[in-house]
Amino acid sequence: MLDAFLIFFLLFLSISIFFLLINDENDKNKEYFDIILGKTKEGVICYKNEGNVEGNYFYPPYNIYTGEKWECVEFVRRYLIKTRNVTFSQVNSSYDVFHLPYFINLYEVLPYEIQKYKNGEVIPVSGDIIIFHVDNEQYGHICVIDSVKEQSIQIVEQNYDNKSWGNKDYSRIIYYNKNDRTMTSPDTHEKVYGIIRL
């Protein structure tokens, strides 16, 4: 009888410790979620996302759906809502955004015309949306061009490397070749798939 009680007690203790460790790990993950990494010059905030999906975000005060917190697609939607009063429909990946026929004008709730180009077809400009193909990843990546310099492009994005932007109002720089109008990422695992222009 004592052996059965001892076995039951040890099993109960082991399970309790296991759940405490899981909860502690979840608390640690939440600790790193929702941290502000940077802010664009237009005031759009980039949040840290360590791969945790914490539900959907709805842009106040109108409660407009922007996406899963704090994915790259969610950031681009929020950026477009704040800067252009435009959004786009539900997508499963960044690649899907490139294949949408139009975006949506929030004032008139009507289709908003967009142009799509492959890398090198046009000179990139501020406000263009870049779609990246990422090796061994089914979702890709999406960001917005902040500014175009002589040999580089400053971009704003979310859920790339989860590093602070520091004192900058952009997240990182990608290379730009003015001669052939192509953009190249310093990250060899991603390639510019195309541009969407509003």
Phi and psi in degrees as GROMACS dihedral restraints (atoms count N, CA, C in turn):
[ dihedral_restraints ]
;  ai    aj    ak    al  type     phi  dphi    fc
    3     4     5     6     1   -65.0    20    10
    4     5     6     7     1   -38.6    20    10
    6     7     8     9     1   -63.8    20    10
    7     8     9    10     1   -42.1    20    10
    9    10    11    12     1   -64.3    20    10
   10    11    12    13     1   -42.2    20    10
   12    13    14    15     1   -63.3    20    10
   13    14    15    16     1   -43.8    20    10
   15    16    17    18     1   -63.4    20    10
   16    17    18    19     1   -43.4    20    10
   18    19    20    21     1   -62.4    20    10
   19    20    21    22     1   -45.7    20    10
   21    22    23    24     1   -60.6    20    10
   22    23    24    25     1   -44.8    20    10
   24    25    26    27     1   -62.2    20    10
   25    26    27    28     1   -45.6    20    10
   27    28    29    30     1   -64.6    20    10
   28    29    30    31     1   -39.6    20    10
   30    31    32    33     1   -63.3    20    10
   31    32    33    34     1   -45.9    20    10
   33    34    35    36     1   -60.7    20    10
   34    35    36    37     1   -43.6    20    10
   36    37    38    39     1   -63.4    20    10
   37    38    39    40     1   -43.5    20    10
   39    40    41    42     1   -62.6    20    10
   40    41    42    43     1   -44.8    20    10
   42    43    44    45     1   -64.5    20    10
   43    44    45    46     1   -42.1    20    10
   45    46    47    48     1   -61.2    20    10
   46    47    48    49     1   -44.9    20    10
   48    49    50    51     1   -63.4    20    10
   49    50    51    52     1   -41.8    20    10
   51    52    53    54     1   -57.2    20    10
   52    53    54    55     1   -49.1    20    10
   54    55    56    57     1   -68.2    20    10
   55    56    57    58     1   -32.2    20    10
   57    58    59    60     1   -64.8    20    10
   58    59    60    61     1   -41.3    20    10
   60    61    62    63     1   -65.6    20    10
   61    62    63    64     1   -41.6    20    10
   63    64    65    66     1   -62.7    20    10
   64    65    66    67     1   -46.6    20    10
   66    67    68    69     1   -63.0    20    10
   67    68    69    70     1   -38.3    20    10
   69    70    71    72     1   -63.7    20    10
   70    71    72    73     1   -41.3    20    10
   72    73    74    75     1   -65.6    20    10
   73    74    75    76     1   -41.3    20    10
   75    76    77    78     1   -63.1    20    10
   76    77    78    79     1   -40.4    20    10
   78    79    80    81     1   -63.1    20    10
   79    80    81    82     1   -39.6    20    10
   81    82    83    84     1   -63.4    20    10
   82    83    84    85     1   -41.0    20    10
   84    85    86    87     1   -64.1    20    10
   85    86    87    88     1   -42.4    20    10
   87    88    89    90     1   -63.9    20    10
   88    89    90    91     1   -32.1    20    10
   90    91    92    93     1   -58.3    20    10
   91    92    93    94     1   -33.4    20    10
   93    94    95    96     1   -96.0    20    10
   94    95    96    97     1     1.0    20    10
   96    97    98    99     1   -96.0    20    10
   97    98    99   100     1   146.2    20    10
   99   100   101   102     1    74.2    20    10
  100   101   102   103     1    10.2    20    10
  102   103   104   105     1   -77.0    20    10
  103   104   105   106     1   135.4    20    10
  105   106   107   108     1   -78.1    20    10
  106   107   108   109     1   124.9    20    10
  108   109   110   111     1   -97.4    20    10
  109   110   111   112     1   -28.3    20    10
  111   112   113   114     1  -175.3    20    10
  112   113   114   115     1   175.4    20    10
  114   115   116   117     1  -145.8    20    10
  115   116   117   118     1   132.6    20    10
  117   118   119   120     1   -72.5    20    10
  118   119   120   121     1   166.9    20    10
  120   121   122   123     1   -65.6    20    10
  121   122   123   124     1   -19.3    20    10
  123   124   125   126     1   -85.9    20    10
  124   125   126   127     1    -3.6    20    10
  126   127   128   129     1    92.5    20    10
  127   128   129   130     1    12.1    20    10
  129   130   131   132     1   -83.1    20    10
  130   131   132   133     1   125.5    20    10
  132   133   134   135     1   -89.1    20    10
  133   134   135   136     1   138.7    20    10
  135   136   137   138     1  -102.0    20    10
  136   137   138   139     1   124.7    20    10
  138   139   140   141     1  -104.6    20    10
  139   140   141   142     1   152.3    20    10
  141   142   143   144     1   -73.8    20    10
  142   143   144   145     1   139.2    20    10
  144   145   146   147     1  -141.0    20    10
  145   146   147   148     1   110.5    20    10
  147   148   149   150     1   -92.3    20    10
  148   149   150   151     1    36.4    20    10
  150   151   152   153     1    83.4    20    10
  151   152   153   154     1     7.1    20    10
  153   154   155   156     1   -91.8    20    10
  154   155   156   157     1   133.4    20    10
  156   157   158   159     1   -98.7    20    10
  157   158   159   160     1   114.2    20    10
  159   160   161   162     1  -108.0    20    10
  160   161   162   163     1    27.0    20    10
  162   163   164   165     1    97.7    20    10
  163   164   165   166     1  -174.1    20    10
  165   166   167   168     1   -92.7    20    10
  166   167   168   169     1   158.7    20    10
  168   169   170   171     1  -117.9    20    10
  169   170   171   172     1   139.8    20    10
  171   172   173   174     1  -122.6    20    10
  172   173   174   175     1   122.2    20    10
  174   175   176   177     1   -70.3    20    10
  175   176   177   178     1   120.7    20    10
  177   178   179   180     1   -78.4    20    10
  178   179   180   181     1   161.0    20    10
  180   181   182   183     1   -89.0    20    10
  181   182   183   184     1     0.7    20    10
  183   184   185   186     1   -92.7    20    10
  184   185   186   187     1    -3.6    20    10
  186   187   188   189     1    60.7    20    10
  187   188   189   190     1    43.5    20    10
  189   190   191   192     1   -86.8    20    10
  190   191   192   193     1   128.0    20    10
  192   193   194   195     1   -63.8    20    10
  193   194   195   196     1   129.1    20    10
  195   196   197   198     1  -113.9    20    10
  196   197   198   199     1   -20.3    20    10
  198   199   200   201     1   133.9    20    10
  199   200   201   202     1  -169.7    20    10
  201   202   203   204     1   -75.8    20    10
  202   203   204   205     1   134.3    20    10
  204   205   206   207     1   -64.6    20    10
  205   206   207   208     1   143.2    20    10
  207   208   209   210     1  -105.1    20    10
  208   209   210   211     1    67.0    20    10
  210   211   212   213     1   -77.2    20    10
  211   212   213   214     1   164.0    20    10
  213   214   215   216     1   -63.5    20    10
  214   215   216   217     1   -38.7    20    10
  216   217   218   219     1   -63.6    20    10
  217   218   219   220     1   -39.2    20    10
  219   220   221   222     1   -60.9    20    10
  220   221   222   223     1   -42.4    20    10
  222   223   224   225     1   -62.3    20    10
  223   224   225   226     1   -45.7    20    10
  225   226   227   228     1   -64.5    20    10
  226   227   228   229     1   -40.9    20    10
  228   229   230   231     1   -60.2    20    10
  229   230   231   232     1   -47.6    20    10
  231   232   233   234     1   -62.3    20    10
  232   233   234   235     1   -39.7    20    10
  234   235   236   237     1   -61.1    20    10
  235   236   237   238     1   -47.1    20    10
  237   238   239   240     1   -65.9    20    10
  238   239   240   241     1   -38.3    20    10
  240   241   242   243     1   -63.2    20    10
  241   242   243   244     1   -46.5    20    10
  243   244   245   246     1   -70.6    20    10
  244   245   246   247     1   -37.5    20    10
  246   247   248   249     1   -97.9    20    10
  247   248   249   250     1   -25.7    20    10
  249   250   251   252     1  -129.8    20    10
  250   251   252   253     1    -4.6    20    10
  252   253   254   255     1    56.9    20    10
  253   254   255   256     1    40.0    20    10
  255   256   257   258     1  -131.9    20    10
  256   257   258   259     1   149.2    20    10
  258   259   260   261     1  -142.9    20    10
  259   260   261   262     1  -175.6    20    10
  261   262   263   264     1  -139.9    20    10
  262   263   264   265     1   163.3    20    10
  264   265   266   267     1   -70.5    20    10
  265   266   267   268     1   172.5    20    10
  267   268   269   270     1   -60.8    20    10
  268   269   270   271     1   134.6    20    10
  270   271   272   273     1  -133.6    20    10
  271   272   273   274     1   158.8    20    10
  273   274   275   276     1   -93.0    20    10
  274   275   276   277     1   -18.8    20    10
  276   277   278   279     1  -156.5    20    10
  277   278   279   280     1   169.7    20    10
  279   280   281   282     1   -62.3    20    10
  280   281   282   283     1   -36.8    20    10
  282   283   284   285     1   -58.0    20    10
  283   284   285   286     1   -38.0    20    10
  285   286   287   288     1   -62.3    20    10
  286   287   288   289     1   -29.3    20    10
  288   289   290   291     1   -62.0    20    10
  289   290   291   292     1   -39.0    20    10
  291   292   293   294     1   -64.1    20    10
  292   293   294   295     1   -26.6    20    10
  294   295   296   297     1   -97.2    20    10
  295   296   297   298     1     4.3    20    10
  297   298   299   300     1   -69.6    20    10
  298   299   300   301     1   142.3    20    10
  300   301   302   303     1   -75.6    20    10
  301   302   303   304     1   -23.9    20    10
  303   304   305   306     1  -164.4    20    10
  304   305   306   307     1   166.8    20    10
  306   307   308   309     1  -101.5    20    10
  307   308   309   310     1  -172.9    20    10
  309   310   311   312     1  -124.6    20    10
  310   311   312   313     1   125.5    20    10
  312   313   314   315     1   -78.1    20    10
  313   314   315   316     1   118.7    20    10
  315   316   317   318     1   -72.9    20    10
  316   317   318   319     1   -27.4    20    10
  318   319   320   321     1   -70.2    20    10
  319   320   321   322     1   -42.3    20    10
  321   322   323   324     1  -105.7    20    10
  322   323   324   325     1    -6.6    20    10
  324   325   326   327     1    49.7    20    10
  325   326   327   328     1    49.6    20    10
  327   328   329   330     1  -127.7    20    10
  328   329   330   331     1   160.6    20    10
  330   331   332   333     1   -58.2    20    10
  331   332   333   334     1   141.8    20    10
  333   334   335   336     1  -116.4    20    10
  334   335   336   337     1   120.1    20    10
  336   337   338   339     1   -65.6    20    10
  337   338   339   340     1   137.4    20    10
  339   340   341   342     1  -130.3    20    10
  340   341   342   343     1   154.2    20    10
  342   343   344   345     1  -114.5    20    10
  343   344   345   346     1   143.7    20    10
  345   346   347   348     1  -123.4    20    10
  346   347   348   349     1   136.8    20    10
  348   349   350   351     1  -137.2    20    10
  349   350   351   352     1   147.8    20    10
  351   352   353   354     1   -78.8    20    10
  352   353   354   355     1   159.4    20    10
  354   355   356   357     1   -56.3    20    10
  355   356   357   358     1   124.9    20    10
  357   358   359   360     1    98.3    20    10
  358   359   360   361     1   -10.7    20    10
  360   361   362   363     1   -75.7    20    10
  361   362   363   364     1   -29.1    20    10
  363   364   365   366     1  -138.4    20    10
  364   365   366   367     1   163.4    20    10
  366   367   368   369     1   -76.8    20    10
  367   368   369   370     1   121.8    20    10
  369   370   371   372     1   -66.9    20    10
  370   371   372   373     1   145.8    20    10
  372   373   374   375     1  -132.4    20    10
  373   374   375   376     1   162.1    20    10
  375   376   377   378     1   -55.8    20    10
  376   377   378   379     1   134.3    20    10
  378   379   380   381     1    96.5    20    10
  379   380   381   382     1   -15.1    20    10
  381   382   383   384     1   -64.3    20    10
  382   383   384   385     1   148.2    20    10
  384   385   386   387     1  -101.8    20    10
  385   386   387   388     1   130.4    20    10
  387   388   389   390     1  -104.5    20    10
  388   389   390   391     1   134.1    20    10
  390   391   392   393     1  -107.6    20    10
  391   392   393   394     1   127.5    20    10
  393   394   395   396     1  -105.5    20    10
  394   395   396   397     1   140.9    20    10
  396   397   398   399     1   -90.5    20    10
  397   398   399   400     1   130.4    20    10
  399   400   401   402     1  -115.8    20    10
  400   401   402   403     1   127.3    20    10
  402   403   404   405     1   -55.3    20    10
  403   404   405   406     1   140.1    20    10
  405   406   407   408     1    54.7    20    10
  406   407   408   409     1    33.2    20    10
  408   409   410   411     1  -142.9    20    10
  409   410   411   412     1   131.1    20    10
  411   412   413   414     1   -84.2    20    10
  412   413   414   415     1   -12.5    20    10
  414   415   416   417     1   -99.3    20    10
  415   416   417   418     1   -23.8    20    10
  417   418   419   420     1    73.3    20    10
  418   419   420   421     1  -161.3    20    10
  420   421   422   423     1  -149.0    20    10
  421   422   423   424     1   152.0    20    10
  423   424   425   426     1  -137.8    20    10
  424   425   426   427     1   143.3    20    10
  426   427   428   429     1  -153.3    20    10
  427   428   429   430     1   178.8    20    10
  429   430   431   432     1  -123.3    20    10
  430   431   432   433     1   140.2    20    10
  432   433   434   435     1   -76.6    20    10
  433   434   435   436     1   123.8    20    10
  435   436   437   438     1   -84.6    20    10
  436   437   438   439     1   -50.5    20    10
  438   439   440   441     1  -156.8    20    10
  439   440   441   442     1   153.9    20    10
  441   442   443   444     1  -111.6    20    10
  442   443   444   445     1   124.4    20    10
  444   445   446   447     1  -106.3    20    10
  445   446   447   448     1  -175.9    20    10
  447   448   449   450     1   -58.3    20    10
  448   449   450   451     1   -46.8    20    10
  450   451   452   453     1  -129.8    20    10
  451   452   453   454     1    14.3    20    10
  453   454   455   456     1  -150.6    20    10
  454   455   456   457     1   163.8    20    10
  456   457   458   459     1  -130.9    20    10
  457   458   459   460     1   128.9    20    10
  459   460   461   462     1   -90.2    20    10
  460   461   462   463     1   131.1    20    10
  462   463   464   465     1  -121.6    20    10
  463   464   465   466     1   155.7    20    10
  465   466   467   468     1  -117.5    20    10
  466   467   468   469     1   139.6    20    10
  468   469   470   471     1  -165.0    20    10
  469   470   471   472     1   174.8    20    10
  471   472   473   474     1  -142.0    20    10
  472   473   474   475     1   150.3    20    10
  474   475   476   477     1    63.7    20    10
  475   476   477   478     1    41.8    20    10
  477   478   479   480     1  -100.7    20    10
  478   479   480   481     1   -71.9    20    10
  480   481   482   483     1  -123.5    20    10
  481   482   483   484     1     0.7    20    10
  483   484   485   486     1    57.6    20    10
  484   485   486   487     1    30.9    20    10
  486   487   488   489     1  -101.9    20    10
  487   488   489   490     1   149.3    20    10
  489   490   491   492     1   -62.1    20    10
  490   491   492   493     1   145.3    20    10
  492   493   494   495     1   -79.2    20    10
  493   494   495   496     1    -7.0    20    10
  495   496   497   498     1    67.4    20    10
  496   497   498   499     1  -136.3    20    10
  498   499   500   501     1   -89.8    20    10
  499   500   501   502     1     7.4    20    10
  501   502   503   504     1   -88.6    20    10
  502   503   504   505     1   161.3    20    10
  504   505   506   507     1  -107.1    20    10
  505   506   507   508     1    26.0    20    10
  507   508   509   510     1  -144.2    20    10
  508   509   510   511     1   161.5    20    10
  510   511   512   513     1   -86.9    20    10
  511   512   513   514     1   -45.2    20    10
  513   514   515   516     1  -161.2    20    10
  514   515   516   517     1   177.6    20    10
  516   517   518   519     1  -117.8    20    10
  517   518   519   520     1   138.8    20    10
  519   520   521   522     1  -116.9    20    10
  520   521   522   523     1   162.2    20    10
  522   523   524   525     1   -81.0    20    10
  523   524   525   526     1   148.6    20    10
  525   526   527   528     1  -133.1    20    10
  526   527   528   529     1   127.3    20    10
  528   529   530   531     1  -104.3    20    10
  529   530   531   532     1   106.9    20    10
  531   532   533   534     1   -64.0    20    10
  532   533   534   535     1   -31.3    20    10
  534   535   536   537     1   -65.3    20    10
  535   536   537   538     1   -46.5    20    10
  537   538   539   540     1  -109.2    20    10
  538   539   540   541     1     7.3    20    10
  540   541   542   543     1    62.1    20    10
  541   542   543   544     1    24.0    20    10
  543   544   545   546     1   -97.2    20    10
  544   545   546   547     1   150.7    20    10
  546   547   548   549     1  -111.9    20    10
  547   548   549   550     1   141.8    20    10
  549   550   551   552     1  -136.1    20    10
  550   551   552   553     1   136.0    20    10
  552   553   554   555     1   -86.8    20    10
  553   554   555   556     1   142.0    20    10
  555   556   557   558     1   -64.9    20    10
  556   557   558   559     1   -21.6    20    10
  558   559   560   561     1   -80.0    20    10
  559   560   561   562     1   109.3    20    10
  561   562   563   564     1   -67.9    20    10
  562   563   564   565     1    -9.6    20    10
  564   565   566   567     1   -87.0    20    10
  565   566   567   568     1    -5.8    20    10
  567   568   569   570     1  -128.5    20    10
  568   569   570   571     1   142.6    20    10
  570   571   572   573     1  -129.4    20    10
  571   572   573   574     1   143.2    20    10
  573   574   575   576     1   -69.1    20    10
  574   575   576   577     1   120.9    20    10
  576   577   578   579     1   -87.4    20    10
  577   578   579   580     1   -44.3    20    10
  579   580   581   582     1  -176.1    20    10
  580   581   582   583     1   177.8    20    10
  582   583   584   585     1  -124.1    20    10
  583   584   585   586     1   141.0    20    10
  585   586   587   588     1  -113.4    20    10
  586   587   588   589     1   131.0    20    10
  588   589   590   591     1  -119.6    20    10
  589   590   591   592     1   132.8    20    10
